[in-house]
Amino acid sequence: MTPKQVASSLRHHWTIENGIFYVRDVSYGEDRSHARLIAAVMSVIRNLAISLIRREAFPFMTDAWAAIS
């Protein structure tokens, strides 16, 4: 791989990390959740909520929550 390809791969990785997992971990507190028995169901619900919010083009989850509430 060329250095440009490596850099592109790293940027892509962090785009996914920051766009999906960071939101789930920080905004929705998924890592702090003790709901291990229903974790799969809650994950699906969180993913659905994040997808709906992203479709409405909110830049941040907190902006969406403020608008929705």
C-alpha positions in Angstrom: 0.0 0.0 0.0 1.1 3.5 -0.7 1.2 6.1 2.1 -1.9 7.8 0.6 -3.8 4.5 0.7 -2.8 3.9 4.3 -3.9 7.5 5.2 -7.2 7.0 3.4 -7.9 3.7 5.2 -7.2 5.3 8.6 -9.5 8.3 7.8 -12.2 5.9 6.8 -11.8 3.9 10.0 -12.1 7.0 12.2 -15.1 8.3 10.1 -16.9 5.1 11.1 -15.7 5.2 14.7 -16.7 8.8 15.2 -19.9 8.6 13.2 -21.4 5.5 14.8 -19.6 4.0 17.7 -18.8 7.3 19.5 -22.4 8.3 19.3 -23.5 5.0 20.7 -20.9 5.0 23.4 -21.1 8.7 24.5 -24.5 10.0 23.5 -26.4 6.9 24.4 -24.1 5.6 27.1 -24.0 2.1 25.7 -20.8 1.2 27.4 -22.3 2.1 30.8 -25.4 0.1 30.3 -26.0 -2.9 32.5 -28.8 -4.3 30.4 -26.8 -7.2 29.1 -29.8 -9.4 28.7 -31.5 -7.0 26.3 -28.4 -5.5 24.8 -29.1 -6.7 21.3 -32.6 -5.2 21.3 -31.4 -1.9 22.7 -28.6 -1.8 20.1 -31.2 -2.1 17.3 -33.3 0.6 18.9 -30.3 2.9 19.2 -29.2 2.3 15.6 -32.7 3.1 14.4 -32.8 6.3 16.4 -29.4 7.4 15.1 -30.4 6.6 11.6 -33.6 8.6 11.8 -31.7 11.5 13.4 -29.1 11.4 10.7 -31.8 11.4 7.9 -33.0 14.7 9.4 -29.5 16.1 8.9 -28.9 17.1 12.5 -25.2 17.7 13.0 -25.1 16.5 16.6 -27.3 14.2 18.7 -27.9 16.9 21.3 -29.3 19.2 18.7 -31.7 16.5 17.6 -32.8 15.7 21.1 -33.5 19.4 21.8 -35.5 19.7 18.6 -37.4 16.5 19.2 -38.2 17.3 22.9 
